[in-house]
Amino acid sequence: MRCRRPRYPCDGFVCYVARTVSRYERQVESHSLQQAGTLTSCPHRPPCPACPRFGEQGLAFAARGALDDLARAHGLPEVAVISGRTAGFRLRARLAIRGRLGSPKLGLFELGTHRVVHIPHCSVQHPLINRVAGVVRRALVDARVTSYSDGAHLGLARYLQVAVERSSQTAQVVLVANSASAEPLAACFDLIRERLGGELHSLWFNANVERSNTILGPEFHRWCGPASVVEHFGGAAVHYPPGAFGQNNLDIAQRMIEHVHGQIPQGARVAEFYAGVGAIGLSVLDRVGDIRMNEVSPHSLQGLELGLAELDPDVRAKIAVVPGAAGAAREAASGAQVVIADPPRKGLDLELTGYLSEHPSERFLYVSCGLESFLHDAARLTAHGKLRLVALTAFNLLPFTEHVETVARFERA
């Protein structure tokens, strides 16, 4: 590329030296960032939409500003931000499968389309996820399995879900198909099992025959392997069946759980809403006097029961499971000294928000994954003057996105 004509005459040697120094500085910077687990380039951008802020450090400007504004409004200091690695941190992925027979693509949809961006070398995914995707793609080709077509509602293979278990470094693999049974995919499943070998945790079939954008069908059928991926938080075994929600960045999720753990007084009576498989609730059993755990998803309740079954009887006796929607189960907060809530992105159920603002516990720990809903909920929770926001910490769970996770502590006024 030619040097642009400067205002003053250009010394060719000076330009050469400047270009050489600049190139050297970029190489040093790139090496330093890679050593720190930070990414500087991606072969799939554009058009892959997964990392809209790729290469940018910290939280998105707007998210950081909104949290700092909230902190100032409640007399709190600047919000602390907890960050981690930006390379290979995703331990869970859902990839669409589209394309022609013999040439499937596994990746993410371009924005606003059903065109798949093939991402064989995704740098934010755990390397095993990329390997699994490659093995599955080859198995689909060799078994001559057709890929799904959204327009025609034809073809078999629709989606691939992968979860990496940290302790064993093996992958729970789910193939979602436009088929009521696994039989048309039997040869493909056998190839996947053979080729992944010791890297395979378990292999599952999920039927999704609906003409919709929903990724997963309601039922999972195990082809081989254990019933759940197992992670450990605070010493407790936490089980993730394939249909249960799990965080994809477990290193940061673990730091969030430890943060919550440290804010529960010893021996406290606790109620937890949106408990999932028990990643938070099971991890704090050493601190609580008793705990009521609420969850609505049958797959998460299944995982929670698997975790409870591993507890000693005296520890299990501390726990009461309250199934159903959080709003309907709001009375579970009655008498609790500490209430914990980790809702989906839509935020707290309105009935629960109203109950907590009118009947506040001594301490309410709100783990949020939706900034807009959290800001609305915080306003409602403090509107009656019975709860006050006293602490706020941000966690950069999904680097390179607009997303931010927060842990807020409210206390009775």
Secondary structure, DSSP 4 states (H G I P E B T S, - for coil): -PPPPPSS---HHHHHHHHHHHHHHHHHHHHHHHHTT-----TTTTT--S-TTTT--SS-HHHHHHHHHHHHHTT--PPEEE----SS-B-EEEEEEEEETTEEEEEEEPTTSS-EEE-TT-SSB-HHHHHHHHHHHHHHHHTTPPBPBTTTTB-SEEEEEEEEETTTTEEEEEEEESSSSSGGGHHHHHHHHHHHGGGEEEEEEEE--SSSS----S-EEEEES-SSEEEEETTEEEEE-TTS---S-HHHHHHHHHHHHTTS-TTEEEEEES-TTSTTTGGGTTTEEEEEEEE--HHHHHHHHHHHHTS-HHHHTTEEEEES-TTTTGGGGTT-SEEEE---TT-S-HHHHHHHHHS--SEEEEEES-HHHHHHHHHHHHTTSSEEEEEEEEE--STTSS--EEEEEEEE-
